[in-house]
Amino acid sequence: MRCSGKALQPPVFNNHLELRHSMVLSPEHIESYREDGYTIVSNLIPEEIIDRAVASLWTRLGMDPDKPDTWKQPPPPPPANATWHLNASPARIEHLGLTDAALLACCTPEYRAATRALATFAPDAFCCQREYPEAVWSMNQFPSSTTTAPPPHLDGGHRHLKITPGPFRMITLIYLSDVEPHGGGTMVWPGSNRKFRNLAQGQPGRYSHMDDLRPLVADLAQETPVEITPQRGDVVFIDYLMVHSGSLNRSAQPRLALRFLCSCPECEGWNKVGKWNVWNP
């Protein structure tokens, strides 16, 4: 089944094992993903795994979560022979290529089952052939007085890649801390996925590649987005055609989140830094 502008049916599972795994998603999750282009799923990662992942991140940051004064200190740089990379500013600190077992443990069987279920909406789109990621991309947003919010975008929206079947299946974001309003959550433009899919189907001569959509994405900057505020342990699944953006963190607490990375040759088109590419489930 290829994605189109037509209404998509809930996934069909081929065996009892897959049906059992599908129970991590409710009908409401499926409907939200189909109609709005995203869904937030809880209880995919056990609390003890979250605890260890959070502790590992704070160690990497070289900060004390209970002492805000330490948040202003730059994190320790990687050693010269490290395979991971650091991007740091006062408002955002990212580690790319962390292979800490505590962080990789967030890729639970339940998380993978949810990705398999939602992947049926774009089964022919690109995905990594490795079941497990190799590394982590930490995305830590710190309290800041910055007033310029990131613009809306599609991941891969600047690339000349076919809209159908899709340059990848979905985006997944794992949140390791509670997100307050205006606290570094994700901004979304619900329904943009259906709009763009309908255009690709109805006007294929004009909208055939991801970069054909760039003017339409820019227009959405004039519309008010919806801020989603996941809680600790939640996973946000985003359709590749749903417009979204990061947001500012004006709360009193850092927002901790992560995505997964790999180094396989098939994913080289999604390179982030060094040998690390975005892992697309």
C-alpha positions as CSV (number, residue, x, y, z in Angstrom):
1,M,0.0,0.0,0.0
2,R,1.4,3.3,-1.0
3,C,0.5,6.6,0.7
4,S,-2.0,8.7,-1.2
5,G,-4.5,11.4,-0.6
6,K,-7.1,8.8,0.0
7,A,-8.1,7.9,3.5
8,L,-5.7,5.3,4.8
9,Q,-7.0,2.2,6.6
10,P,-5.6,1.1,10.0
11,P,-2.7,-1.3,9.6
12,V,-3.4,-5.0,8.9
13,F,-1.2,-7.4,11.0
14,N,-0.1,-10.6,9.5
15,N,0.2,-12.8,12.6
16,H,-0.7,-13.1,16.2
17,L,2.7,-11.9,17.4
18,E,2.5,-8.7,15.4
19,L,-1.1,-8.2,16.5
20,R,0.1,-8.5,20.1
21,H,2.8,-5.9,19.5
22,S,0.2,-3.6,17.9
23,M,-1.5,-3.2,21.2
24,V,1.0,-0.6,22.1
25,L,-1.1,1.7,19.9
26,S,-4.7,2.5,20.4
27,P,-7.2,3.3,17.6
28,E,-6.8,6.9,18.7
29,H,-3.1,6.8,18.0
30,I,-3.7,5.4,14.6
31,E,-6.3,8.0,13.8
32,S,-4.2,10.9,15.1
33,Y,-1.2,9.8,13.0
34,R,-3.4,9.4,9.9
35,E,-5.4,12.6,10.2
36,D,-3.0,15.0,12.0
37,G,0.3,13.6,10.9
38,Y,1.6,12.8,14.4
39,T,0.8,10.9,17.5
40,I,2.2,10.8,21.1
41,V,2.6,7.4,22.7
42,S,3.3,6.7,26.3
43,N,4.5,3.6,28.1
44,L,6.8,2.4,25.3
45,I,9.9,2.8,27.6
46,P,10.0,1.4,31.1
47,E,10.7,3.9,33.9
48,E,13.9,2.3,35.0
49,I,15.3,2.6,31.4
50,I,14.3,6.3,31.4
51,D,16.1,6.8,34.8
52,R,19.3,5.3,33.5
53,A,19.1,7.3,30.2
54,V,18.6,10.6,32.0
55,A,21.4,9.9,34.4
56,S,23.7,9.1,31.4
57,L,22.8,12.3,29.7
58,W,23.5,14.5,32.7
59,T,26.9,12.8,33.1
60,R,27.7,13.5,29.5
61,L,26.6,17.1,30.0
62,G,28.8,17.4,33.0
63,M,26.0,19.1,34.9
64,D,23.9,18.7,38.0
65,P,20.2,18.5,37.3
66,D,19.5,20.1,40.7
67,K,21.9,23.0,40.3
68,P,20.9,25.5,37.6
69,D,24.2,27.3,37.9
70,T,25.9,24.3,36.4
71,W,23.7,24.4,33.3
72,K,25.6,27.5,32.1
73,Q,28.9,25.6,32.1
74,P,29.9,24.2,28.7
75,P,29.9,20.4,28.6
76,P,33.3,18.6,28.4
77,P,34.5,18.3,24.8
78,P,35.0,14.9,23.3
79,P,38.5,13.4,23.4
80,A,40.6,13.6,20.3
81,N,39.9,10.0,19.3
82,A,36.2,10.0,20.1
83,T,33.7,8.9,17.4
84,W,31.0,11.2,18.9
85,H,30.6,14.9,18.2
86,L,29.4,17.9,20.3
87,N,27.3,20.9,19.2
88,A,26.8,23.4,21.9
89,S,25.3,26.8,22.4
90,P,23.8,28.4,25.5
91,A,20.3,27.3,24.4
92,R,21.0,23.9,22.9
93,I,23.5,21.1,23.5
94,E,23.6,18.1,21.1
95,H,25.7,15.0,21.3
96,L,25.9,13.1,18.0
97,G,27.1,9.5,18.0
98,L,26.8,8.5,21.7
99,T,26.9,4.7,22.0
100,D,26.0,4.6,25.7
101,A,24.1,1.4,26.5
102,A,21.8,3.3,28.8
103,L,20.7,5.6,25.9
104,L,20.4,2.9,23.3
105,A,18.2,0.9,25.7
106,C,15.4,3.4,24.9
107,C,15.0,1.4,21.6
108,T,12.7,-1.1,23.3
109,P,10.6,-3.9,21.8
110,E,7.5,-1.8,22.3
111,Y,9.0,1.2,20.6
112,R,10.0,-0.9,17.6
113,A,6.6,-2.5,17.5
114,A,5.0,1.0,17.3
115,T,7.3,2.0,14.5
116,R,6.4,-1.1,12.6
117,A,2.7,-0.5,13.0
118,L,2.9,3.1,11.8
119,A,5.3,2.3,9.0
120,T,2.4,0.6,7.2
121,F,1.3,4.0,6.2
122,A,4.4,4.4,4.1
123,P,5.6,0.9,3.5
124,D,7.6,1.6,0.3
125,A,9.4,4.7,1.7
126,F,13.0,4.5,2.7
127,C,13.9,2.9,6.0
128,C,17.1,1.6,7.5
129,Q,17.5,-2.2,7.0
130,R,19.0,-2.5,10.5
131,E,16.5,-3.3,13.2
132,Y,18.5,-1.5,15.9
133,P,20.2,1.9,15.8
134,E,23.9,2.2,16.5
135,A,24.1,5.5,18.3
136,V,22.1,8.4,19.8
137,W,21.7,12.0,18.9
138,S,20.9,13.9,22.1
139,M,18.8,17.0,21.7
140,N,18.9,19.1,24.9
141,Q,17.1,22.4,25.0
142,F,18.0,24.7,27.8
143,P,16.1,27.7,29.2
144,S,16.8,30.8,27.1
145,S,15.6,34.3,26.6
146,T,15.9,33.9,22.8
147,T,12.9,35.2,21.0
148,T,13.5,33.9,17.4
149,A,11.7,30.6,17.0
150,P,12.8,28.1,14.4
151,P,10.8,28.2,11.1
152,P,8.5,25.4,10.0
153,H,10.1,22.7,7.8
154,L,9.8,19.2,6.4
155,D,12.8,16.9,7.2
156,G,14.4,16.4,3.8
157,G,12.2,19.2,2.4
158,H,15.2,20.9,0.7
159,R,16.1,17.7,-1.2
160,H,15.1,16.7,-4.7
161,L,13.6,13.4,-3.5
162,K,10.3,11.8,-4.6
163,I,7.3,12.6,-2.4
164,T,5.9,9.2,-3.3
165,P,6.7,6.6,-2.0
166,G,8.7,8.9,0.4
167,P,12.2,9.8,1.3
168,F,11.7,8.0,4.7
169,R,8.8,6.6,6.7
170,M,8.6,8.7,9.8
171,I,10.4,10.8,12.5
172,T,10.6,9.6,16.0
173,L,11.5,11.8,19.0
174,I,11.9,10.3,22.5
175,Y,11.4,12.8,25.3
176,L,13.3,12.1,28.6
177,S,11.8,15.0,30.6
178,D,8.4,16.6,31.1
179,V,7.7,19.4,28.7
180,E,5.8,22.4,29.9
181,P,4.0,24.9,27.6
182,H,6.7,27.1,26.0
183,G,9.2,24.6,27.4
184,G,10.9,23.3,24.3
185,G,8.2,21.0,22.9
186,T,7.6,20.4,19.2
187,M,5.5,22.8,17.1
188,V,3.3,21.0,14.5
189,W,0.9,22.0,11.7
190,P,-1.7,19.2,11.9
191,G,-3.2,18.0,8.7
192,S,-0.3,19.3,6.5
193,N,0.5,15.7,5.8
194,R,-2.9,15.1,4.2
195,K,-2.7,18.4,2.3
196,F,0.7,17.7,0.8
197,R,-0.2,14.1,0.0
198,N,-3.4,15.2,-1.8
199,L,-1.4,17.8,-3.8
200,A,1.2,15.1,-4.8
201,Q,-1.6,12.9,-6.0
202,G,-3.8,15.5,-7.7
203,Q,-1.0,17.6,-9.3
204,P,1.9,15.2,-9.8
205,G,3.4,17.5,-12.6
206,R,3.8,20.3,-10.1
207,Y,4.3,18.5,-6.8
208,S,6.5,15.4,-7.4
209,H,9.5,16.1,-5.2
210,M,10.0,17.2,-1.6
211,D,11.6,20.5,-2.6
212,D,8.5,21.4,-4.7
213,L,6.7,21.8,-1.4
214,R,9.1,24.4,0.0
215,P,7.0,27.5,-0.9
216,L,3.9,25.9,0.7
217,V,5.9,25.1,3.9
218,A,7.1,28.7,4.1
219,D,3.5,29.9,3.8
220,L,2.6,27.9,6.9
221,A,4.8,30.3,8.9
222,Q,1.9,32.7,8.7
223,E,-0.4,30.2,10.4
224,T,-0.5,29.4,14.1
225,P,1.0,26.0,14.9
226,V,0.0,23.6,17.7
227,E,2.5,23.1,20.5
228,I,2.8,19.6,21.7
229,T,4.1,19.0,25.2
230,P,5.1,15.4,25.7
231,Q,5.9,14.0,29.1
232,R,8.9,12.1,30.3
233,G,9.2,8.8,28.4
234,D,6.7,9.8,25.6
235,V,7.6,9.1,22.0
236,V,6.4,11.4,19.3
237,F,5.9,9.8,15.9
238,I,5.7,12.2,12.9
239,D,4.6,11.5,9.4
240,Y,7.3,12.5,6.9
241,L,4.9,15.0,5.3
242,M,3.8,16.7,8.5
243,V,5.3,20.2,8.8
244,H,6.9,20.8,12.2
245,S,9.6,22.9,14.0
246,G,11.5,23.1,17.2
247,S,10.5,25.6,19.8
248,L,12.0,27.9,22.4
249,N,12.4,26.8,26.0
250,R,11.2,29.6,28.2
251,S,10.5,27.4,31.2
252,A,12.8,26.9,34.2
253,Q,13.9,23.4,33.3
254,P,16.0,21.8,30.5
255,R,14.2,19.6,28.0
256,L,16.0,16.4,27.3
257,A,15.2,14.4,24.1
258,L,16.9,12.1,21.7
259,R,16.8,10.5,18.2
260,F,18.7,7.5,16.9
261,L,21.7,7.3,14.5
262,C,23.4,4.6,12.4
263,S,26.5,4.4,10.2
264,C,25.2,2.0,7.5
265,P,25.9,2.9,3.8
266,E,22.2,2.9,2.9
267,C,21.6,5.8,5.2
268,E,24.5,8.0,4.0
269,G,22.0,10.3,2.4
270,W,20.9,11.4,5.9
271,N,24.4,12.1,7.2
272,K,24.6,14.3,10.3
273,V,28.3,14.4,11.1
274,G,31.3,12.2,10.7
275,K,30.1,8.6,10.0
276,W,26.8,9.2,11.7
277,N,23.5,9.3,9.7
278,V,19.9,9.6,11.0
279,W,18.5,6.1,11.6
280,N,15.1,5.9,9.8
281,P,12.9,3.2,11.3
